Amino acid sequence: MEKIGSAGNKGKAIRSDCFVTIELTDKDGIIIELNSKVKSLFGKSIIELCKDEIKYFGIKNAKVQIEDSGALPFVIAARIEAAIKKCVNTGKNYLQEMIPENAYHTEKDRYRRSRLYLPGNTPKLMINGGLHSADGIILDLEDSVAPDKKFEARFLVRNALRQNNFYGAERMVRINQVPQGLDDLEYIVPHNVNLILIPKCESADQIQQVELKITELSKKYDVEHPVYLMPIIESALGTIKAYEIATASENVVALAIGLEDYTADLGCQRTNEGRETFFARSMLVNAAKAAKIQAIDSVFSDVSDMDALKKFVLESKSQGFDGMGCIHPRQIKVILENYLPTDAEIAKAKKIVNAFIQAEEKGLGVVAVGSKMIDPPVVKRAQRTIKVAVEEGKLTKNWRDDYVC
C-alpha cells in the first residue's frame, strides 16, 4: 500500500465536491488542513467528520488536506474513505445512516419510460437528480467515469444510495462490464439499490454471474428484496443473443439497447433516421416482448434538438419500446409526454376495456367490439393504456360513466 492516498475532484469548475489527500506519518497525531469557502459555517463539522472517520479506521498519525467546494457530508465521507483505502488495507466500511426517504423498493413492472444517466463520480449532478421527475436515476460507474476514478466512484455511489434523496425515482446503478463489474456489486447491493444495469451484455452467462454474486451478497447482508436487472445490448453478438439474455433470470425486468457502441461494433455511423439500427432495435423489442419484459430504447445524444428527440420517441414507441434513456434533464419532459398514449389510443382502449367488462358481467368468454373479436393480449394492452391514462390525468377514474346508463 502507498503512504499517500487521494480522492475527489478539484478546480475552478468543480462544485459540491472535495479533494482529499491523506499522508500516513509516524508521529504527531492527526493534522487536518481544511481549505473551504464555507469554512466559517461548516468547517467545524467537516473536521469532526474527518476525525471520526480516521479514528474509525484506526489511523493514529496522518496529515490530511481537504480542498472543499461545498460538498455534502456523504460526499466528504466517501472521498475520505477512498483516500484512506488507498493507504490502508481494511475490510471495514464507514457507513452513514440510510435516510428514511430511500427505504422504498420498486415493482418489477413499474414504468421505466425515462431514466436519467448521472456520472457516478460527479456529485453536483446526482444531488438534485431526483427532482427532475425521471422514472429512474442511473448512477453510472461505467463509461462516464475515468478508469483511474472508478475505485473512488464506488464509495460515492454507495453513499449516495444511502444519503441522497431520489424522491421516489427508481434507484439504478450501471456497473462496469462483467467481470470487472462484479466487484462493483459489493458497493451497491447491500445499500438498497433497486435495479442494476449490465452493460455490453453478450450472453446469459454474464447475467448468471451477476445473479450469483447478488445472491451471495444478499445472504451476507440480509437483503430480502429482489434486485432487478436491466442488461444493455450494445453489440452484434448481444443482438443475436437478446432472447437468451432476456430469459437468463427472473429478475431481468427489461432489455435496453446502446446504439453508440452497437454502431461502432458494426463499423457505421449512427444517424437520426436510424436505418442502420432498425434490425437491432426490432430484435430487442421482439426478444423483450417474448420474454414478457420491458423494451428500453437507447439515449438520444443531441440534447439541444427537442424536435428530433420527439420524432425519435414517437418512432421508438411505434416500434414497441416502453421507454428510453436520457443524458440531460431537459430531455425528460419530451420523453415522458410522448410515450404517453394518444387521445386516439385512449379512445380505442376505452371501447375494448368496456367491451371486456361487459362480457365478464354477462358471463361471456368472448370479447367483441362491434363485429370484431378481441384477443386477450389486445385486452391486456388496452387495460394498460387505460391505467396509464388515468394515472397521468388524461382520463378520469369514472370514465365508464360514458358507457353505463
N, C-alpha and C positions, 0 to 999 in steps of 0.2 A: 504493500500500500504506500501511497505518496504521503508526504508530510504536509502538503498544501493541497486543499481542495476548494473549488469554486463552483458556483451555480447561479443561474439567473441571467438577466439582461440589463444593460445599462446604455446610456447615451441620451442625446437631446430628444429623440423621438419616442423614447420609452416612457410609458405611463402605467401606473398601477402594478409595478413590478419592483424588484430589487436585485442587486448583485451582491452575493455573499462570498467572502473569502475567509477560509479558516486555515490557520497555520498551527500545527501542533508544536508545542515547545516543551522544554524540560523543567522549567521553573516559572515563577512569577504569577502563577494562577491564571485566571481568566481576564483578559484585557479586551474590552469591546470598544470599537471606534465606530460611531454612527454618523453618517452624513445624510441628512434628510431635510427637505423643505418644511416638513411638518413636525420637526423635532420638538418644537416648543409645545405642541399639542399632544403628540403621541410618542415622543422619544422615550419616556419612562416605560411605557407598556411594551414598546418594541424591545428594549434592553432586557426587561423582565422575561419576555417570551424567549429571547435568545439564551439567557442564563438558565432558564428552566429546561430548555431542550438540551443544552450542553451537559447539564447535570444528569439528565435522564440517560444520556449515552455514556456516562461515566468518565467524561473528559475532565482532567484536573488542571491542565495547563494548556492555554491556547491563546493566540491573537486572532481576534475576529474583526473583520471590516465589513460594514453593511452600507451600501450605497442605495438609498431608498428613494423611489419616485412615486410614493403614495400607495404602496402595496397594502392589501388587506392582510390580516393575521394569518389566514390559511395559506396565502402565497409566501409570506415571510417564513412560516414554519416549513413549507415544502423546500424552499431554497436552502435553508439552514441544514435540514436533514440530508439533502442531496450532497451538499458540500462535505458534511461530516462523513457520509458513507463513501466518499472518495478517499478518505484518510483512515477510516476505522472499519474493520471487518466485524459486523454485528448483525444478529438476526432480529434485533429489537426494532419496533416501529413506533414513531411518535405520532399517535393518532389523536386528532381533535374530535370533539363530540359530533355525532351525526345530528344535524338540526332536524326538528320535527317536520319541517316542510319537505324534507327529502325522504320521508319514510314510506312513500307510496310505491306500489307496484303497478304494472300495466298489464293489459289483456292481450292475448295472442292476436285477436282480430281488430285491435284498435286502429283508428285512422292513422295512416302514415303518408298523407298527401304531400307534406313538406317536411324536410329535415335539413337543418342548417349546420353546415360544417364550420367548426371553430378550431383553429390551431391549438394543439394541446400544450404548447409552451408559451402562449401569449395570453396572460391573464386579463389584459384590458378588454379583450374581445369576449371572453367567457363570462365575465362578471355580470353583464346585463343581457346575456344571451337569451334567457327565458322570457324576457319582456317583449320579444319580437313576435310571440304567438305562433311559432312553428310547432307542428305536431311533435317533432323530435329535435333534440340538440345533440350533435355529434362532437364529442371531444376527440380530436384526431391525434393519434400517436404515430401515424404513418407518413404520408407524403409531405404534409405541411411542417414537419419537424425535421430539422437538420440532423444528420447522423450523429454528430458529436453532442447533440442536445437531447437525444432520445432517453438517456438514463434519467436525467433530471426532470424531464417532462412527465414521467410516470408518477413522481411524487406530487406534482402539481395537479394532474388529473385525478389522482386518488383523493387529495384534499378537497378538490372542487366537488367531487361526488358526495362528500360528507358535509361540506360547509357552504357551498354556493347554492342559492335558491334558484331552481329551474322553473318555478311557477307552473308546475303540472306537466311540462313537456316531458316526453319520454327521454330518459337519460341514456344516451348511447355513447359507445366508445368504439372508434375504429382502431383495432390493434394493427401491429405490423404483420407482414406476410408470414405465414407459417413456414418454417418452425420458429423463427425469431419471435413471432407474436405470442407464442405460448408463454414466454416469460412475462409478457405484459399482464397476463391474466391474474397473477398474484396481487397486482396493484389495483384491480378493479372488481373482481368477483366478490370479495368479502365486503364491498362497500356499496352494496345496493344498486349496482348498475342494472338497468332494465334490459338492454339489448347490446350485443356485440356485433360489429361489422367485421367480416373476414375478407380482406382484400385479395385480389388476384387469385381467386379460388379456381382450381382446375380439377378437383377430384373430391369424391365422397370421403376419401381417407383424410384429407385435411380437416373436414368438418368433424370427423370422428376423433381426430387428435385433440381438437379444441374441446369437444364434448367430454372426452375422458378427463382432461385437465380441469374443466369446470366441475365435474363430479367429484374429483379428488379435493378440490378447494372448498366445495360446498360442504363436504363431510368434515373437513378440518375446521372450518369456521362457522359451522351450524347455519349455513344458508339454506333456507327451506323453500324459498320462492324460485320459480323457474327463471333461468337467464336465457332470453331469446337470442336467436342467431339470424343474421342477415348476410349471407355470402354475396360478394360482389364479383360478377363475371366481367373479366377485363382482357380476355384473350380468345383466339380462335379455338383453342383446346377447351377452355372453360365453356364456351358457347355450345360446342358439340356435346359436352357432358352436363348441360344445365339441369336436365331432369334427374340425373343421378345425384347431383349436388342438392337439388331441392328436396329430395326424399331421404337424405342421409341421416336426418334426425328429426324427431317430433318437435324439437324446439326451433327448427328453421321456420320462421314466420313470413319471410319474404325473400325474394331474389332481387338483387339490384344489378344494374349494368353500369360499367365505367367506360364511356366511349372514347375518352382521350387515349387511354392505354390500349383499348381494343383497336382503334385505327392505327396506332403506332405499330401494333403487332401485325396488322395487315400490310403496313407499309404505304398507307394512303393518308390523305388529309381529311380531317373532319369538316363537314360543311353544314350550314344551317338547314339545307334541304334534306340531308340525312340519307340519301340514296345508298351511300356506302355502308350504312349501319342498319339498314332495314332488315336484313336477314338475321342479324344477331338479336335485334330487339324483338323480332317476331318469335324467334326460338325461345327467348327468355320468357316472353309472355305465355307462350304455349306450355312451357315446362312448369311455370308457376301455377297456371290455372289447372293443369293436370294434377299437380300436387296439392291443389286447394289451398294455396298460399298467395300472398300479395306479390304483384309485379311492380318494381320500383325503377323508374327511368333514371337516366344519367343527369348530371348537373348541366346547366346551360351556361357556358363560360362568359358570354358577353353580358356583363352586369349593367350596362348602360342602355341596352336596346330592349325596352319593355314590350314593344310591338312584336318583335321577333320572338321574345320569350312567350308571349301569349299564343302566337301561332304554333310554337313548339309544344306548349302544354296541350292545346286542343288536338294536335296531331297525336301526341302521346296518349291522351285519353281515348281517342278513336281507335288506337291500336290495342287497347285493353289494359294499359298501365293504370295503377291505382295511386301513384304519386311519383315524386322525383326529389332529387337533392337540390340544394341551392348553396351558393357560396357567398351571398350577400343578403343582408336582411331586407333590402328593397325588393328582392325577388319574391318574398314570401306571399305578399298580398295577391300578386298576379297569379301565382301558382294555386293558392287556396281557392280563389274565386273561380278559376277556370277548370278546376277539377270537380266543382260542384255540378249537380245535374242541371240541365237547362229546363226552361219552362215546358218545352215540348216533351222532354223526357219525363218530367214530373207528371204531366197530364196523362201520358201513356201509362205510367206506373200506377196512377190512381185507378184507372179503368181495370187494370189487371188485378190489383190487390183487392179492389171492391168485388170483382167477379169471383175471386178465390174465397173471400169471406162469405159471400152469398152461397157459394157451392157447399162450403163446410156447414153452414147453417141449415141447408136443405138435405144434408147427408149425401151429397153427390160426390162421386170420385173423380169427376171430370170437370175441368175449368174451361170455360169458353167466353170469349169476348166477341159478341155478335155470332158469326158462323165459324169463327176461327178457334181451334183448340189450342190451349196454352199448356206447355210442358212445365214440370216442376222447376227446372233451372231458371226458366223465364220468370216464374212467380217469385223465386228467391231473389233474383236480381231486382225485380220491381219492388219487393219489400225493402231491400237495402236502399234503393233510391228514395223511397218514402221516408225511411229512417233518417237518412242524411238531410233530406229537405226539411223535415220537422226540426231536427237538432240545429240546423243552420238558419232557421227562421224563414225559410222560403215556403213553408206550408204549416198551417195550424194543426194542432193535435186533433181537433174535431173536424178534419177535412171531409170525413164521410157524411157529414150532415147534408152535403150537396146531393148525395145518392139515396139517403134514407129518409123517407117521409115520416 
